[in-house]
């Protein structure tokens, strides 16, 4: 069972353990939690869970759906919706019930169109004249309204949501929810449990220490299909769906890559990344920001072998610095040089070593398709580089 202790505030001459607010107290109840999230949505670790959903703006509290009112709803400029259910859990049965409840909310919302979502948000806000676009555009003045509406509509039709169950008192027996949580991995949404313990700093200030307790890891095993305003689960048609579990952000990355470079290239990249994961134990981590990248890294998250951008360009970050940290800078340099030779490019050393990359003779980044033309050789190079790193560290 995971154990969490209170943070310690250290000053020049003393240290003090912060006092945690009791569950169910007048200060910390579900209403207070809703209010905090609505006023300070950035305290939710959304970017850690699904980078594509980061930068969410609070839309409303108590959004009415056919299954009841969901506590908080947030939306970012990319059109991705985050649905939050606040709960101070007391027993395992209540926990399972709230998971099923938030899934029902998501299925209800998936049957709406943009206008219906906006109508209900405005109702929850007390009839305000401010619509979805106006609320989100406050922090994104260059946001194009037509593109924004299209994105929201598309994500509604695909049920591409992030569902967060947020609260306190989730520590005990939380791990027992893992199997139950994974039952919902087949929908188009991601689902995570977040603990938000509150600690008193002084009479006016409170410290919040968000913790992601668990999340779904299988996203696209089936899809939501909307028919006659009903959301139903149907079997996937893409044969690659069963090959590997991906997050929503990773799926969004491949869709954008397909739009920029073609479906065949996106499919080949996904297959290659899956092979690196299965055979070499690498990991694929989506980068954060308005544009999504996919970072192909060693299992310990230290060595970055490629940062594939959503437009198809391939960048590189830090492999020279990270190999220098273990006293073997030449391994990182050799990797970049060998890869440049493979694709007929060169290593750009005009920047800091952290950003040294393989580029064309004219300084442009190469597209992923040119690397995939040498897929096996690139695979072998990564394998050799991993072996050299392991050999060096074992001998140190």
C-alpha positions in Angstrom: 0.0 0.0 0.0 1.3 3.5 -0.9 2.1 5.7 2.1 2.2 9.5 1.8 3.6 11.7 4.6 3.0 15.4 5.2 5.4 17.9 3.6 8.0 19.6 5.8 8.6 23.3 5.5 12.3 24.1 6.1 13.4 27.6 7.0 16.8 29.1 7.8 16.7 28.0 11.4 13.8 25.5 11.8 11.6 22.9 10.2 7.9 22.3 10.6 5.6 19.6 9.5 2.5 21.0 7.9 -0.9 20.0 9.3 -3.2 18.2 7.0 -6.9 19.2 6.8 -9.2 16.5 8.1 -11.5 14.8 5.7 -15.1 16.0 5.8 -14.2 19.1 7.9 -15.9 22.4 7.3 -12.8 23.5 5.3 -12.4 20.3 3.2 -15.7 18.9 1.9 -16.7 18.1 -1.7 -18.1 21.5 -2.3 -14.9 23.2 -1.2 -12.9 20.8 -3.5 -15.2 21.7 -6.5 -14.6 25.4 -5.8 -10.9 25.0 -5.6 -10.7 23.2 -8.9 -13.0 25.7 -10.6 -10.9 28.7 -9.3 -7.5 27.0 -9.7 -7.7 24.4 -12.5 -4.0 24.4 -13.0 -3.5 22.6 -9.7 -4.8 19.4 -11.4 -1.9 17.4 -12.9 -3.5 17.1 -16.3 -0.3 17.5 -18.3 1.2 14.6 -16.4 -1.7 12.3 -17.2 -2.5 13.4 -20.8 -0.3 16.2 -22.2 -2.8 16.9 -25.0 -5.4 18.0 -22.4 -3.1 20.5 -20.6 -3.9 24.1 -20.3 -7.6 23.4 -19.5 -9.9 26.3 -18.6 -12.7 25.9 -16.0 -16.1 26.0 -17.7 -18.5 25.4 -14.9 -19.5 23.4 -11.9 -22.5 21.0 -11.7 -22.9 20.4 -15.4 -26.4 18.8 -15.9 -26.3 15.5 -17.8 -28.9 12.7 -18.2 -27.2 10.7 -15.4 -26.9 13.6 -13.0 -24.7 16.7 -12.5 -20.9 16.3 -12.9 -18.9 18.4 -10.5 -16.4 20.2 -12.7 -15.9 20.5 -16.5 -12.8 22.0 -18.1 -11.8 22.6 -21.8 -8.5 23.6 -23.5 -7.9 25.5 -26.7 -7.3 22.2 -28.6 -10.9 21.2 -27.8 -10.2 18.5 -25.3 -12.7 18.1 -22.5 -11.8 17.2 -18.9 -14.6 15.9 -16.7 -14.0 15.9 -12.9 -15.9 14.1 -10.1 -14.9 15.1 -6.6 -15.3 12.5 -3.8 -14.1 12.1 -0.3 -14.2 8.3 -0.4 -15.1 6.3 2.6 -15.2 2.6 1.4 -14.4 0.5 -1.7 -18.0 0.2 -2.8 -18.4 4.0 -2.9 -15.2 4.2 -4.9 -16.4 1.8 -7.6 -19.8 3.6 -7.7 -18.2 6.9 -8.4 -16.0 5.4 -11.2 -19.2 4.0 -12.8 -20.9 7.4 -12.3 -18.3 9.4 -14.1 -18.3 6.9 -17.0 -22.1 7.5 -17.3 -21.5 11.3 -17.5 -18.9 10.8 -20.3 -21.3 8.6 -22.3 -24.1 11.2 -21.9 -21.8 14.0 -23.0 -20.5 12.0 -26.0 -24.1 12.1 -27.4 -24.1 15.9 -27.5 -23.0 18.3 -30.2 -21.2 21.6 -29.6 -24.3 23.6 -29.3 -25.8 21.3 -26.7 -22.6 21.3 -24.6 -22.5 25.1 -24.8 -26.2 25.4 -23.8 -25.7 23.2 -20.8 -22.5 25.0 -19.7 -24.2 28.3 -19.9 -27.1 27.0 -17.9 -24.7 25.7 -15.2 -23.1 29.2 -15.1 -26.4 30.8 -14.4 -27.4 31.8 -17.8 -24.3 33.8 -18.7 -24.0 35.1 -22.2 -20.4 33.9 -22.5 -20.1 30.8 -24.6 -17.4 28.1 -24.8 -15.2 29.9 -27.3 -15.2 33.2 -25.2 -14.3 31.3 -22.0 -11.4 29.5 -23.6 -10.2 32.4 -25.8 -9.6 34.6 -22.7 -6.2 32.9 -22.4 -5.7 32.3 -26.1 -6.4 35.5 -28.0 -5.2 34.1 -31.3 -7.6 31.1 -31.1 -9.6 30.7 -34.3 -13.3 30.2 -33.5 -14.2 28.0 -36.5 -11.3 25.6 -35.8 -12.0 25.5 -32.1 -15.7 24.6 -32.7 -14.6 21.9 -35.1 -12.2 20.4 -32.6 -14.7 20.3 -29.8 -17.3 18.8 -32.0 -14.9 16.1 -33.3 -13.8 15.2 -29.7 -17.4 15.0 -28.6 -18.2 12.6 -31.4 -15.2 10.4 -30.5 -15.8 10.6 -26.7 -12.2 11.8 -26.4 -12.3 13.0 -22.8 -10.1 12.9 -19.7 -12.1 11.7 -16.7 -10.6 12.6 -13.3 -11.9 11.3 -10.0 -10.4 13.8 -7.5 -10.5 13.8 -3.7 -8.8 12.7 -0.5 -9.0 9.6 1.6 -8.1 7.5 -1.5 -5.0 6.1 0.0 -6.3 3.0 1.7 -7.0 0.0 -0.6 -6.6 2.3 -3.7 -4.5 -0.3 -5.5 -7.5 -2.7 -5.4 -9.3 -0.4 -7.8 -6.7 -1.0 -10.6 -8.4 -4.0 -12.2 -11.8 -2.3 -11.9 -10.5 0.9 -13.5 -9.0 -1.0 -16.4 -12.4 -2.3 -17.4 -13.1 1.2 -18.8 -9.9 1.4 -20.9 -11.9 0.3 -23.9 -13.6 3.6 -24.3 -12.3 6.7 -26.1 -11.6 8.5 -22.9 -8.8 8.3 -20.3 -9.6 7.8 -16.7 -7.4 8.6 -13.7 -7.6 8.9 -9.9 -6.0 12.0 -8.4 -5.5 12.7 -4.7 -5.5 16.3 -3.6 -4.5 16.5 0.1 -4.6 20.0 1.6 -2.1 21.3 4.2 -2.3 24.5 6.3 0.6 26.7 5.6 -0.7 29.6 7.7 -4.0 31.4 8.4 -4.4 32.5 4.8 -2.5 30.0 2.7 -3.0 26.4 1.9 -0.5 23.9 0.3 -1.9 21.4 -2.2 0.2 18.4 -3.2 -1.5 16.6 -6.2 -0.8 12.9 -6.7 -1.8 10.7 -9.6 -2.7 7.4 -8.0 -3.6 5.4 -11.1 -4.8 5.8 -14.6 -6.1 3.6 -17.4 -3.3 2.4 -19.7 -5.5 0.8 -22.4 -7.4 3.4 -24.4 -8.3 2.2 -27.9 -9.7 -1.3 -27.5 -13.2 -0.2 -28.6 -14.8 3.0 -29.6 -17.8 5.1 -28.8 -20.3 5.3 -31.7 -23.1 7.9 -31.4 -26.4 6.8 -33.0 -29.6 8.6 -32.5 -27.9 10.6 -29.7 -27.1 7.4 -27.9 -23.5 6.5 -27.1 -22.7 2.8 -27.6 -19.4 0.8 -27.6 -18.5 -1.0 -30.8 -15.6 -3.2 -31.8 -12.6 -1.4 -33.4 -12.0 -1.7 -37.2 -8.3 -0.9 -37.2 -6.3 -4.2 -36.9 -3.4 -2.4 -35.2 -5.6 -1.4 -32.3 -4.9 -4.7 -30.4 -1.2 -4.5 -30.9 -0.3 -2.1 -28.0 -2.0 0.0 -25.4 -1.7 3.7 -25.9 -2.8 6.9 -24.2 -5.2 9.3 -25.7 -2.4 11.8 -26.2 -0.3 9.2 -28.1 -3.3 8.3 -30.3 -3.8 12.1 -31.0 -0.1 12.3 -32.0 -0.5 9.5 -34.6 -3.6 11.1 -36.0 -1.8 14.4 -36.5 1.2 12.7 -37.9 -1.1 10.9 -40.4 -2.6 14.3 -41.4 0.9 15.8 -41.9 2.8 12.9 -43.4 0.2 10.4 -44.6 -1.5 7.4 -43.0 1.2 5.0 -44.3 4.0 6.9 -42.6 2.0 7.2 -39.3 1.3 3.4 -39.3 4.9 2.7 -40.0 6.1 4.9 -37.2 3.6 3.3 -34.8 4.8 -0.2 -35.8 8.5 0.8 -35.4 7.9 2.4 -32.0 6.0 -0.7 -30.9 8.9 -2.9 -32.0 11.4 -0.7 -30.1 9.2 -1.0 -27.0 8.6 -4.8 -27.3 12.1 -5.8 -28.4 14.5 -3.3 -26.8 12.4 -2.2 -23.8 12.3 1.5 -24.8 9.5 3.8 -23.8 7.5 6.3 -25.8 6.5 9.5 -23.9 4.4 12.3 -25.5 5.9 15.7 -25.1 4.0 18.6 -23.7 2.9 21.8 -25.5 0.5 22.9 -28.1 2.2 20.7 -30.6 2.6 17.0 -29.6 5.8 15.1 -30.0 6.7 11.5 -29.2 10.0 11.0 -27.4 11.6 7.5 -27.8 13.7 7.0 -24.7 15.5 4.3 -22.7 13.4 2.5 -20.1 14.9 4.6 -17.3 13.8 7.8 -19.1 17.4 9.1 -19.4 18.5 8.7 -23.0 16.4 10.2 -25.8 17.0 8.4 -29.2 14.5 10.6 -31.1 11.8 13.2 -30.6 9.3 12.7 -33.4 7.2 15.8 -34.0 3.6 15.8 -35.1 4.5 17.3 -38.4 6.9 14.4 -39.1 10.2 16.1 -38.3 12.7 14.3 -36.1 14.5 16.3 -33.4 17.0 15.1 -30.8 17.4 16.3 -27.2 20.1 15.6 -24.6 21.7 12.3 -25.6 25.1 13.9 -25.6 24.6 15.5 -22.2 23.1 12.4 -20.7 26.0 10.1 -21.9 28.4 12.8 -20.7 26.8 12.5 -17.2 27.9 8.8 -17.1 31.4 9.7 -18.3 30.9 8.5 -21.9 30.0 11.5 -24.0 31.4 9.8 -27.0 28.5 7.3 -27.0 26.0 10.1 -27.6 28.1 11.7 -30.2 28.7 8.4 -32.0 25.0 7.7 -32.1 24.2 11.1 -33.7 27.1 10.8 -36.2 26.1 7.2 -37.2 22.5 8.2 -37.6 23.5 11.3 -39.7 25.6 9.0 -42.0 22.7 6.6 -42.3 20.3 9.3 -43.6 22.8 11.3 -45.6 22.7 14.3 -43.2 25.0 15.9 -40.7 25.1 16.7 -37.0 24.3 20.3 -36.2 26.8 21.5 -33.5 26.0 25.2 -33.7 23.6 25.0 -30.7 24.2 23.8 -27.2 25.0 20.1 -27.0 21.6 19.5 -25.5 20.0 20.4 -28.9 22.5 18.8 -31.2 20.5 17.2 -34.0 20.7 15.4 -37.3 19.9 17.8 -40.1 20.2 18.2 -43.9 23.2 19.9 -45.4 21.1 23.1 -45.4 20.3 22.8 -41.7 16.7 21.5 -42.0 15.4 18.7 -39.9 14.8 15.4 -41.8 11.3 13.9 -41.9 10.7 10.6 -40.2 10.0 8.8 -43.5 13.7 9.2 -44.4 14.7 7.5 -41.2 12.2 4.7 -41.7 13.8 4.0 -45.1 16.7 2.6 -43.0 14.5 1.2 -40.3 16.5 -2.0 -39.5 19.8 -0.1 -39.5 18.4 2.5 -37.1 17.0 -0.3 -34.9 20.4 -1.9 -34.8 22.1 1.4 -34.0 19.8 2.0 -31.1 20.4 -1.6 -29.9 24.2 -1.1 -30.1 24.1 2.2 -28.3 22.0 0.7 -25.5 24.6 -2.1 -25.2 27.5 0.4 -25.0 25.7 2.4 -22.3 25.0 -0.7 -20.2 28.6 -2.0 -20.7 30.1 1.4 -19.6 27.9 1.6 -16.5 28.6 -2.0 -15.5 32.3 -1.3 -15.8 32.2 2.0 -13.9 
